[in-house]
Amino acid sequence: MIRQVSIFMENHEGRLNNLLNILAENNINIRSLNIAETMDYGIVRLILQETDKGIEVLKKHNIMSSLTPVLAAEISDQPGGLSILVEALTKEKINIVYAYSFLPKKTDNAIVIIRVEDEVLEKAIETLKTVPGINLLDRETLLLI
């Protein structure tokens, strides 16, 4: 399981730049970034190299953030790779709340970050562990890729 940092912020010019500068100035590497937005607000979701340090720095700068448990699954980067993962969860009636992906430098596979409801998190982990071609990553492994 991976800890994702979520930040709710107003959708105004310069807000994202300010956030990114704070992290950069404190030598905190962003491994993955996703932004979901509406006209007035957005949710910035980050996987950080140093999660605890990132939370501490954000708090010092009065930026409210929360930690969300998510799964990081390494899947084949080819047509149908993601459908195998989604099908496995669907068969177990596990809903994906949201997901996003990225292509790391050190593997030919894709990494998918998946948020499921807390009450089915363990079931999702056990389900995905049994599916050939899906490799659930722990924090240390994800940060090395």
C-alpha positions in Angstrom: 0.0 0.0 0.0 1.2 3.5 -0.8 0.4 6.8 1.0 -0.8 9.5 -1.4 -0.8 13.1 -0.4 -4.0 14.9 -1.3 -4.2 18.7 -1.3 -7.5 20.6 -1.8 -6.7 24.0 -3.3 -8.4 26.9 -5.0 -8.1 26.9 -8.8 -6.2 30.3 -9.1 -3.2 31.3 -11.0 0.0 30.7 -9.1 -1.3 28.2 -6.5 0.1 25.1 -8.2 3.4 26.9 -8.9 3.6 27.9 -5.2 3.0 24.3 -4.1 5.6 22.9 -6.5 8.2 25.6 -5.5 7.8 24.8 -1.8 8.4 21.1 -2.5 11.4 21.8 -4.7 12.9 24.2 -2.2 12.8 21.5 0.4 14.3 18.9 -1.9 11.1 16.7 -2.0 10.8 14.7 -5.2 7.4 14.2 -6.8 7.1 10.6 -8.2 3.6 11.1 -9.5 1.1 14.0 -9.8 -2.5 14.1 -10.7 -4.9 17.1 -10.7 -8.6 16.8 -10.7 -10.3 20.1 -11.1 -13.5 22.0 -11.2 -13.9 25.7 -12.1 -13.1 26.9 -8.6 -11.2 24.1 -6.8 -8.9 21.3 -7.5 -7.5 18.2 -5.8 -3.8 17.7 -6.3 -2.8 14.1 -5.7 0.9 13.4 -5.2 3.1 10.4 -4.6 6.2 11.8 -2.9 9.7 10.4 -2.5 9.6 11.4 1.2 5.9 11.4 2.2 6.4 12.4 5.9 8.9 15.2 5.1 6.4 16.5 2.5 3.5 16.5 4.9 5.7 18.4 7.5 6.8 21.0 5.0 3.3 21.5 3.7 2.0 22.0 7.2 4.8 24.6 7.9 3.5 26.5 4.9 -0.1 26.3 6.1 -1.1 24.0 3.2 -3.7 21.5 4.3 -3.1 18.0 3.1 -4.3 14.5 3.9 -2.9 11.0 3.4 -4.9 8.5 1.4 -4.0 4.8 1.1 -3.8 3.8 -2.5 -2.5 0.8 -4.4 0.3 0.9 -6.9 0.1 -1.9 -9.5 2.7 -2.5 -12.2 0.9 -3.7 -15.3 1.9 -4.5 -18.8 2.2 -1.4 -21.0 0.3 -2.8 -23.9 -3.3 -2.9 -25.1 -5.4 -4.8 -22.5 -2.9 -4.4 -19.6 -5.2 -2.2 -17.6 -8.4 -4.2 -18.5 -6.9 -7.3 -16.7 -6.6 -5.3 -13.5 -10.1 -3.7 -13.7 -11.7 -7.1 -14.6 -10.2 -8.8 -11.6 -11.6 -6.1 -9.2 -14.9 -6.0 -11.0 -15.3 -9.8 -10.6 -14.9 -9.2 -6.8 -17.4 -6.3 -6.9 -14.6 -3.9 -5.9 -15.3 -0.3 -7.1 -12.4 1.8 -8.2 -13.0 5.3 -6.8 -10.3 6.8 -9.0 -7.1 5.9 -10.8 -4.3 7.4 -12.7 -1.1 6.1 -14.3 2.4 7.0 -15.2 5.3 5.4 -17.1 8.4 5.2 -15.0 11.9 5.4 -16.5 13.3 2.1 -15.2 10.7 -0.3 -16.5 8.8 -1.1 -19.7 5.6 -1.5 -17.7 3.1 1.1 -16.6 2.2 1.9 -13.0 -1.4 2.5 -12.1 -2.4 4.2 -8.8 -5.8 2.9 -7.7 -8.0 4.2 -4.9 -10.7 1.8 -3.7 -13.0 2.3 -0.7 -11.3 1.6 2.7 -13.6 -1.2 3.6 -12.5 -3.3 0.6 -8.8 -2.3 0.5 -7.5 -5.6 1.9 -9.8 -7.6 -0.4 -8.5 -5.6 -3.4 -4.9 -6.3 -2.4 -5.6 -10.1 -2.0 -7.5 -10.1 -5.4 -4.7 -8.4 -7.3 -2.0 -10.5 -5.8 -3.5 -13.5 -7.5 -3.7 -12.1 -11.0 -0.9 -13.0 -13.4 0.8 -10.0 -15.0 -0.1 -7.7 -12.1 2.6 -6.8 -9.6 1.5 -4.8 -6.5 4.3 -2.5 -5.4 5.2 -1.5 -1.9 6.5 2.0 -1.2 10.2 1.1 -1.4 9.8 -0.7 -4.8 7.7 2.0 -6.3 10.2 4.7 -5.4 13.1 2.7 -7.0 11.3 2.4 -10.3 
